[in-house]
Amino acid sequence: MLLVCLMLIFTMSCTAKVAGDCAWVRRIVVNEADVISRPTAEQIVAHNRKVDEFCR
């Protein structure tokens, strides 16, 4: 039984990603009234760039 469970785990981890499948991620949008620190703003920009790169 343990062997079967291990095989299922490894089989499921080998699924191919579908390019352009962006249902799991979204760009972060900040309201102009929000007050955020510079490091947070840089992290948001980096995140949004990754979203744009992955979701072409």
C-alpha positions as CSV (number, residue, x, y, z in Angstrom):
1,M,0.0,0.0,0.0
2,L,2.9,2.4,0.8
3,L,4.4,1.7,-2.6
4,V,1.1,2.6,-4.3
5,C,0.9,5.8,-2.4
6,L,4.5,6.8,-3.3
7,M,3.8,6.0,-7.0
8,L,0.8,8.2,-6.9
9,I,2.7,11.1,-5.4
10,F,5.5,10.8,-8.0
11,T,3.1,10.4,-10.9
12,M,1.1,13.5,-9.9
13,S,4.2,15.6,-9.5
14,C,5.3,14.9,-13.0
15,T,2.3,16.6,-14.7
16,A,3.2,19.1,-17.3
17,K,2.3,22.8,-16.8
18,V,0.1,24.3,-19.4
19,A,1.7,27.5,-20.7
20,G,-0.7,30.5,-20.3
21,D,-2.7,28.8,-17.6
22,C,-3.0,31.8,-15.3
23,A,-6.1,30.9,-13.3
24,W,-4.0,30.5,-10.2
25,V,-2.2,33.8,-10.2
26,R,-3.2,37.5,-10.6
27,R,-1.4,40.8,-10.8
28,I,-1.4,42.8,-7.6
29,V,-3.1,46.2,-7.9
30,V,-2.5,48.9,-5.3
31,N,-4.9,51.7,-4.6
32,E,-3.5,55.2,-4.7
33,A,-4.7,55.8,-1.2
34,D,-2.7,52.8,0.1
35,V,0.6,53.6,2.0
36,I,3.2,50.9,1.3
37,S,6.9,50.8,2.0
38,R,9.5,50.8,-0.8
39,P,10.5,47.2,-0.3
40,T,6.8,46.1,-0.5
41,A,6.4,48.1,-3.7
42,E,9.5,46.5,-5.2
43,Q,8.1,43.0,-4.3
44,I,4.8,43.9,-5.9
45,V,6.5,45.0,-9.1
46,A,8.7,41.8,-9.1
47,H,5.5,39.7,-8.7
48,N,3.7,41.5,-11.5
49,R,6.6,41.1,-13.8
50,K,6.7,37.3,-13.2
51,V,2.9,37.2,-13.9
52,D,3.4,39.0,-17.1
53,E,6.3,36.7,-18.1
54,F,4.4,33.5,-17.3
55,C,1.1,34.6,-18.7
56,R,2.1,35.9,-22.1
